[in-house]
Amino acid sequence: MLTKKQILILFLISSERGIKGISSLMKLFGRADFPSNISSNLDELLKNKLITVFENFDNGTAKNYKISESGRNFLIANFNDSEIIEFVGNMDEPKLILEITKAYINKKNDR
């Protein structure tokens, strides 16, 4: 089972015009909930085949991610808007990530 943080990361990657790059994720979570441990959370999502790497840096390390079909199915079955909003609200500095998460949730629910 994934943690709420991993589910949130998966959701942000999956969203239309989502946050797909490791650098953007590290900055966003680093400001909101230090230490963010983004790499280990992304590794878990990769291990479970919920995301894939679709672009690498010149040195071969992962730069950008996209959600897999398994990841979409996981979110359909396990994503709870209010639980994620509550989780984000409990971070150290949640303002920016909360605004972004709410905007993506609203966009998802308008479909």
N, C-alpha and C positions, 0 to 999 in steps of 0.2 A: 504494500500500500504506500502511496506517495504522501509526503507531508503537504500541509497547506501551502507552504512556500513553493514547493515543486509544482503543485497544481496551478498556482498563480503564474509562475514562470511559463508553464505550458500554455496557459490561457493568453498571456501577453504575446507569446510567439505566434499563436494561432490567429490572433485578431487581425482583421483587415488593416493594413498599414501598421501592423503590430511592431513590437520591439523585438527584433530578430537577431541583433548583433550582440556578441559577448561584451564588447566595450560599452554599449548602451545599457545593457542589463547590469553590468558591474557599477556603472555610475549611478543608475537609478536606485538600485538596492543598497549601494554603499552609503548613499545619503539617508536612506530611510531606516535601515536596519543593519548596523555595523556589528560584527563582521558579516558580510553578505554570503560568503561561501558559494558564490555563483558557479564556479567551475565544478565543484562536487555535486551540486544540484543538477547541472546540465549533464554531467556524466551519468547520473541515475536515470534521467529521462532518455538518454541515448541507449543505455544498457537495456532499458525496457522497451526500446524501439518505438517510443512515443514521439521522438523528433529525429531528424537527420541533419547532417551538415550539408549545406548547399553551396558554401563558399569558404575557401581557406585563405589565410594570409600567405604571403610569399614564402614564409618559413614552413608552411604545411600545417600549421595549427588552425583550428576551427575559428572562423570569423562570424559566419551567419548560419542560422538554423531555420528549419521549417518543420511544421508539424506533419506527422505521418498520418495515414488513415487510421492506424491503431490509436494514435493520440487524439484524433477527432472523436472516435468512438468512446475513448476514455472520458473526454470532457462531457460528451452528451450524457453519459451514465453517472458522472461523479461531480460535475461542477455545480456548486450551489452559490448563487449570487450573494446572499446575505452572509453566509459563512466566510466567504472570501473578503467581503467588505469589513466584517468584524475583525478578521485576521489582520488586514492591512491597517485598520484603525488602531491596533495595539502595537504597531511598530514604534520605534523611538522617534522618528520624524516622518510621519505618514502623509503629510499634506500633498506633495507632488504625486507620489505613487497612488494615493487614494483618488485624486482627481483623474488621473489617467485610467485607472482601473474602472471607476464609475463610468467614464466616457465610453470605454470599450464594452462594458456590460450593457449600457443603454443602446449602443449601436447593435450589439448582438440581439437584444430583445426586440428591436425594431424590424428585424428581418421577417 
